[in-house]
């Protein structure tokens, strides 16, 4: 048994990383309950007993230029964690996604002789592939969760392992469809449309208004649909209601906290921000329309840097476009409404999409990703 003094620095800079980090901590504690954790995370990692020095909800950004609004907070956190390497003397650093921050921190961890386990790869396959050389210098072990990522690291002779996607274990509704419909005061025979505007505040403020305008069009064009909106843990119902009141006052929409998977499960189609939620919808075999919109400057810069044709993770895993993506200027109420209607009113389109999504789920690996990562982490503590 390891000594109680074994300590792990964990960095989870966003809501999805907080979720995966908390499940990883749980799995590590099942192997060795004496290991202590500290670093950056949100309410889920805090609930696992970790000492949170900086909250991930203050640091999450989407896009390049959006970083500037959080720069002061990010720099403060980076300086604090650098000092913590001497103060806490961790035995292992587990860095989850959040690449620019984490790779900078990894440099200092390596100088202190602290092994670095990187969990959930930076998107080197999409842009800035040269980072693989930096990763080769700074990271002891890279664990990837998308099957096509492994080859990018093998080319650089990096110690890499595909552990499967942790969402395969996590994405499960709490209730049956009938129970959920009853619990959320919905009507069984109505078409249900889910709005998933993302987890970052800047993302929600950019996407939710256009989703609501699309909702208004769908209200007029479909026969009495019903709409549901799950609230991300990084947002509050009050913030969501403010946006609704400003955009579509008195909109008939069910705003529900803590039941995202149940709401996806009962939706005939979801309108979803590009990101982790697209894979959650795929695992639940839910037809979707993917939206991606950032600041004009971020998009302009990204056009020169990003090397992939598709942005949605679902399409990237599939290796082809199986779900519609509306990007930047195409994110309009009219385009969203048209895509939703094309799924709802064409049984063949809907059936084909569901079959393709089922194949994507199969590509994400077998259950047990968090435990596999936990085993690798605890082995590294012993080496």
C-alpha positions as CSV (number, residue, x, y, z in Angstrom):
1,X,0.0,0.0,0.0
2,X,1.3,3.5,-0.9
3,X,2.0,6.0,1.9
4,X,-0.8,8.5,2.6
5,X,1.5,11.3,1.5
6,X,1.2,10.4,-2.2
7,X,-0.2,13.4,-3.9
8,X,-1.5,14.1,-7.5
9,X,-1.8,17.5,-9.1
10,X,-4.8,17.4,-11.4
11,X,-5.7,20.2,-13.9
12,X,-9.2,20.2,-15.4
13,X,-9.8,23.6,-16.9
14,X,-13.3,23.1,-18.3
15,X,-16.7,21.5,-17.5
16,X,-16.2,18.3,-19.5
17,X,-12.7,17.9,-18.0
18,X,-14.2,18.4,-14.5
19,X,-16.6,15.6,-15.2
20,X,-13.9,13.2,-16.5
21,X,-11.5,14.2,-13.8
22,X,-14.0,13.5,-11.0
23,X,-14.6,10.0,-12.4
24,X,-10.9,9.4,-12.7
25,X,-10.3,10.4,-9.1
26,X,-13.1,8.1,-8.0
27,X,-11.5,5.2,-9.9
28,X,-8.0,6.0,-8.5
29,X,-9.4,6.1,-4.9
30,X,-11.0,2.7,-5.5
31,X,-7.5,1.4,-6.2
32,X,-5.8,3.5,-3.4
33,X,-8.0,5.6,-1.1
34,X,-5.0,7.3,0.5
35,X,-4.0,9.3,-2.6
36,X,-4.6,13.0,-2.2
37,X,-5.5,15.4,-5.0
38,X,-5.2,19.2,-5.6
39,X,-5.2,21.6,-8.5
40,X,-7.8,23.0,-10.9
41,X,-11.3,21.7,-11.2
42,X,-15.0,22.4,-10.7
43,X,-17.8,21.3,-8.4
44,X,-17.5,17.6,-9.5
45,X,-13.8,17.3,-8.7
46,X,-14.3,19.3,-5.5
47,X,-17.0,16.9,-4.4
48,X,-14.4,14.0,-4.7
49,X,-12.4,15.7,-1.9
50,X,-9.7,17.4,-4.0
51,X,-8.2,20.7,-2.8
52,X,-9.3,23.1,-5.5
53,X,-6.9,26.0,-5.8
54,X,-8.6,27.6,-8.9
55,X,-12.1,27.0,-10.2
56,X,-12.4,25.7,-13.8
57,X,-15.6,27.8,-14.4
58,X,-13.5,30.9,-14.2
59,X,-11.0,29.6,-16.8
60,X,-13.1,27.9,-19.5
61,X,-13.0,29.6,-22.9
62,X,-13.8,28.7,-26.5
63,X,-11.9,30.2,-29.4
64,X,-8.6,32.1,-29.7
65,X,-9.5,35.7,-29.1
66,X,-11.9,34.8,-26.2
67,X,-8.8,33.8,-24.1
68,X,-8.0,37.5,-23.6
69,X,-11.1,38.1,-21.4
70,X,-9.8,35.4,-19.0
71,X,-6.1,36.0,-19.4
72,X,-5.6,37.6,-16.0
73,X,-7.3,34.7,-14.2
74,X,-5.4,32.1,-16.3
75,X,-2.0,33.7,-15.6
76,X,-2.7,33.9,-11.9
77,X,-3.6,30.2,-11.9
78,X,-0.5,29.2,-13.8
79,X,1.7,31.1,-11.4
80,X,0.0,29.6,-8.4
81,X,0.3,26.1,-9.7
82,X,4.0,26.6,-10.5
83,X,4.6,27.6,-6.9
84,X,2.5,24.6,-5.8
85,X,5.1,22.2,-7.3
86,X,7.4,23.2,-4.5
87,X,4.8,23.7,-1.8
88,X,2.8,20.5,-2.4
89,X,5.5,18.4,-4.0
90,X,3.1,16.2,-6.1
91,X,4.2,12.7,-7.1
92,X,2.4,12.9,-10.4
93,X,0.7,15.5,-12.6
94,X,-2.5,14.5,-14.4
95,X,-3.2,17.1,-17.1
96,X,-6.6,16.9,-18.8
97,X,-7.0,18.6,-22.2
98,X,-6.6,22.5,-21.8
99,X,-3.4,22.3,-23.9
100,X,-1.7,25.7,-23.9
101,X,-2.0,26.0,-20.1
102,X,-1.2,22.4,-19.5
103,X,1.8,22.1,-21.8
104,X,3.3,25.2,-20.2
105,X,2.8,23.8,-16.8
106,X,4.2,20.4,-17.9
107,X,7.6,22.2,-18.7
108,X,7.9,23.2,-15.0
109,X,6.7,19.8,-13.7
110,X,9.4,18.0,-15.8
111,X,12.1,20.4,-14.4
112,X,11.1,19.3,-10.9
113,X,11.2,15.7,-11.9
114,X,7.5,15.2,-11.6
115,X,6.1,12.6,-14.1
116,X,3.4,14.0,-16.4
117,X,0.4,11.9,-17.5
118,X,-1.7,13.7,-20.2
119,X,-5.3,12.5,-20.4
120,X,-7.5,13.7,-23.3
121,X,-5.3,14.8,-26.1
122,X,-5.0,18.4,-27.5
123,X,-6.5,18.5,-31.0
124,X,-3.2,18.1,-32.8
125,X,-5.0,16.4,-35.7
126,X,-7.1,19.6,-36.3
127,X,-4.5,22.4,-35.9
128,X,-0.9,23.1,-34.7
129,X,0.3,19.5,-35.3
130,X,3.8,20.7,-34.4
131,X,2.8,20.4,-30.7
132,X,3.4,16.7,-30.9
133,X,7.2,17.5,-30.8
134,X,6.7,19.6,-27.6
135,X,4.5,16.8,-26.1
136,X,7.3,14.3,-26.9
137,X,9.6,16.4,-24.7
138,X,7.3,17.2,-21.9
139,X,4.8,14.3,-21.4
140,X,5.7,10.8,-20.0
141,X,2.4,9.2,-21.1
142,X,-0.3,10.3,-23.5
143,X,-3.8,8.8,-23.1
144,X,-6.2,9.4,-26.0
145,X,-9.9,8.9,-26.0
146,X,-10.6,9.1,-29.8
147,X,-9.4,6.1,-31.9
148,X,-7.8,8.1,-34.7
149,X,-5.6,10.1,-32.3
150,X,-3.1,7.4,-31.5
151,X,-1.3,7.5,-34.9
152,X,-0.4,11.2,-34.5
153,X,1.6,10.3,-31.4
154,X,3.0,7.0,-32.6
155,X,4.7,8.9,-35.5
156,X,6.7,10.9,-32.8
157,X,7.4,7.8,-30.8
158,X,5.4,9.1,-27.9
159,X,4.2,6.6,-25.3
160,X,0.5,6.7,-26.2
161,X,-2.5,4.5,-25.4
162,X,-6.1,4.6,-26.6
163,X,-8.1,4.1,-23.4
164,X,-11.6,4.5,-24.9
165,X,-14.0,7.4,-24.3
166,X,-15.1,8.0,-20.7
167,X,-18.5,9.1,-21.9
168,X,-19.4,5.5,-22.8
169,X,-19.6,4.8,-19.0
170,X,-21.2,8.1,-18.1
171,X,-24.0,8.7,-20.6
172,X,-27.0,7.0,-19.1
173,X,-30.4,8.5,-18.4
174,X,-31.7,8.3,-14.8
175,X,-35.3,7.6,-15.9
176,X,-37.2,5.7,-18.7
177,X,-38.6,8.0,-21.4
178,X,-42.1,7.8,-20.0
179,X,-40.9,8.6,-16.4
180,X,-38.8,11.6,-17.7
181,X,-41.7,13.0,-19.7
182,X,-44.0,12.8,-16.7
183,X,-41.3,14.2,-14.3
184,X,-40.6,17.2,-16.5
185,X,-44.3,17.9,-17.2
186,X,-44.0,17.2,-20.9
187,X,-46.6,15.7,-23.3
188,X,-45.9,12.2,-24.6
189,X,-47.3,12.7,-28.1
190,X,-45.6,16.0,-28.9
191,X,-42.3,16.3,-30.9
192,X,-39.6,17.2,-28.4
193,X,-36.6,19.4,-29.5
194,X,-33.6,19.8,-27.2
195,X,-31.5,23.0,-27.1
196,X,-27.9,22.4,-25.9
197,X,-26.1,25.7,-26.2
198,X,-22.9,24.6,-24.5
199,X,-21.2,24.8,-21.1
200,X,-19.1,28.0,-21.4
201,X,-20.8,31.3,-20.7
202,X,-19.4,33.0,-23.8
203,X,-20.6,30.1,-25.9
204,X,-24.1,30.1,-24.4
205,X,-24.4,33.9,-24.9
206,X,-23.5,33.5,-28.5
207,X,-25.5,30.4,-29.4
208,X,-28.7,30.5,-27.2
209,X,-30.2,33.6,-28.7
210,X,-30.0,32.2,-32.3
211,X,-31.4,28.8,-31.0
212,X,-34.3,30.7,-29.5
213,X,-35.0,32.5,-32.7
214,X,-34.9,29.2,-34.5
215,X,-37.3,27.9,-31.9
216,X,-39.7,30.7,-32.7
217,X,-39.7,29.6,-36.4
218,X,-40.2,25.9,-35.4
219,X,-43.1,26.9,-33.2
220,X,-44.8,28.3,-36.3
221,X,-43.8,25.6,-38.8
222,X,-44.3,22.5,-36.7
223,X,-47.5,21.2,-35.2
224,X,-47.3,22.2,-31.5
225,X,-43.7,21.1,-30.7
226,X,-42.2,21.2,-27.1
227,X,-38.7,22.4,-26.2
228,X,-36.4,21.4,-23.5
229,X,-33.1,23.1,-22.3
230,X,-30.8,21.4,-19.9
231,X,-28.7,23.9,-17.9
232,X,-24.9,23.2,-17.7
233,X,-23.3,23.1,-14.3
234,X,-21.3,26.2,-15.3
235,X,-24.5,28.3,-15.8
236,X,-27.4,29.2,-13.6
237,X,-31.1,29.1,-14.5
238,X,-31.2,32.8,-13.8
239,X,-28.6,33.5,-16.4
240,X,-30.4,31.3,-19.0
241,X,-33.8,33.1,-18.2
242,X,-32.2,36.5,-18.7
243,X,-31.1,35.5,-22.3
244,X,-34.6,34.0,-23.0
245,X,-36.4,37.2,-21.7
246,X,-34.2,39.3,-23.9
247,X,-34.6,37.1,-27.1
248,X,-37.9,35.3,-26.9
249,X,-39.9,36.6,-24.0
250,X,-42.6,34.1,-22.7
251,X,-41.0,31.3,-24.7
252,X,-42.6,28.0,-23.8
253,X,-39.5,26.1,-22.9
254,X,-38.7,23.7,-20.1
255,X,-35.4,24.7,-18.4
256,X,-34.1,21.8,-16.4
257,X,-31.0,21.4,-14.3
258,X,-29.0,18.1,-13.7
259,X,-30.8,16.0,-16.2
260,X,-29.0,16.5,-19.5
261,X,-29.0,12.8,-20.5
262,X,-32.7,12.3,-19.8
263,X,-33.5,15.4,-21.9
264,X,-31.4,14.2,-24.8
265,X,-33.0,10.8,-24.5
266,X,-36.6,12.1,-24.8
267,X,-35.7,14.6,-27.6
268,X,-36.6,13.7,-31.2
269,X,-33.7,16.0,-32.3
270,X,-31.2,18.2,-30.5
271,X,-29.7,21.5,-31.6
272,X,-26.2,21.3,-30.0
273,X,-23.1,23.3,-29.6
274,X,-20.0,21.6,-31.2
275,X,-18.1,19.8,-28.5
276,X,-18.5,16.9,-26.0
277,X,-22.3,17.1,-26.1
278,X,-22.3,15.9,-29.7
279,X,-20.8,12.6,-28.6
280,X,-23.2,12.4,-25.7
281,X,-26.0,12.7,-28.2
282,X,-24.4,10.1,-30.4
283,X,-24.1,7.6,-27.6
284,X,-27.8,8.1,-26.9
285,X,-28.5,7.7,-30.6
286,X,-30.1,11.1,-30.8
287,X,-30.4,12.9,-34.2
288,X,-28.8,16.4,-34.1
289,X,-27.8,19.6,-35.8
290,X,-24.3,20.9,-34.7
291,X,-23.6,24.6,-34.3
292,X,-20.2,26.3,-34.1
293,X,-19.8,30.0,-33.7
294,X,-17.0,32.1,-32.3
295,X,-15.8,35.7,-32.6
296,X,-15.1,37.0,-36.2
297,X,-11.4,37.3,-35.4
298,X,-11.1,33.8,-34.0
299,X,-12.9,32.4,-37.0
300,X,-10.7,34.3,-39.4
301,X,-7.5,33.1,-37.7
302,X,-8.9,29.6,-37.4
303,X,-9.6,29.3,-41.2
304,X,-5.8,29.5,-41.8
305,X,-4.9,27.1,-38.9
306,X,-7.5,24.4,-38.8
307,X,-6.8,21.5,-41.1
308,X,-10.0,19.4,-40.8
309,X,-13.1,19.7,-43.0
310,X,-15.5,18.8,-40.2
311,X,-15.6,20.4,-36.8
312,X,-18.2,18.1,-35.0
313,X,-16.6,15.3,-33.0
314,X,-19.3,12.9,-34.3
315,X,-18.3,13.5,-37.9
316,X,-14.6,13.3,-37.1
317,X,-15.0,9.9,-35.4
318,X,-17.2,8.7,-38.3
319,X,-14.5,9.9,-40.8
320,X,-17.2,11.6,-42.9
321,X,-20.1,14.1,-42.6
322,X,-23.0,12.1,-41.0
323,X,-24.6,15.1,-39.1
324,X,-25.2,18.6,-40.4
325,X,-22.8,21.3,-39.2
326,X,-23.7,25.0,-39.3
327,X,-20.6,27.0,-38.9
328,X,-20.2,30.8,-38.2
329,X,-22.3,32.8,-40.7
330,X,-24.4,29.7,-41.4
331,X,-25.6,29.7,-37.8
332,X,-28.9,31.5,-38.5
333,X,-32.4,30.8,-37.3
334,X,-33.6,29.9,-40.8
335,X,-30.8,27.4,-41.4
336,X,-31.2,25.7,-38.0
337,X,-35.0,25.4,-38.4
338,X,-34.6,23.9,-41.9
339,X,-32.1,21.3,-40.8
340,X,-34.3,20.3,-37.8
341,X,-37.4,20.0,-40.0
342,X,-35.5,17.9,-42.6
343,X,-34.7,15.4,-39.8
344,X,-38.2,15.4,-38.3
345,X,-40.2,15.2,-41.5
346,X,-38.0,12.7,-43.4
347,X,-38.1,9.3,-41.8
348,X,-35.3,7.9,-44.1
349,X,-32.9,10.8,-43.2
350,X,-33.6,10.2,-39.5
351,X,-33.2,6.4,-39.7
352,X,-29.9,6.7,-41.6
353,X,-28.5,9.2,-39.1
354,X,-29.4,6.9,-36.2
355,X,-27.6,4.0,-37.8
356,X,-24.5,6.1,-38.4
357,X,-24.6,7.4,-34.8
358,X,-24.7,3.8,-33.6
359,X,-21.5,3.1,-35.5
360,X,-19.8,6.1,-33.9
361,X,-20.7,4.8,-30.5
362,X,-19.0,1.5,-31.4
363,X,-15.8,3.4,-32.3
364,X,-15.5,5.0,-28.9
365,X,-14.3,1.8,-27.2
366,X,-15.6,-0.4,-24.4
367,X,-16.7,0.7,-21.0
368,X,-14.1,1.3,-18.3
369,X,-12.0,4.2,-19.6
370,X,-11.7,5.9,-16.2
371,X,-10.6,2.7,-14.5
372,X,-8.0,2.0,-17.2
373,X,-6.6,5.5,-16.8
374,X,-6.6,5.1,-13.0
375,X,-4.6,1.9,-13.3
376,X,-2.0,3.6,-15.5
377,X,-1.8,6.6,-13.0
378,X,-1.3,4.4,-10.0
379,X,1.3,2.3,-11.8
380,X,3.2,5.5,-12.6
381,X,3.1,6.4,-8.9
382,X,4.8,3.1,-8.1
383,X,7.5,3.3,-10.8
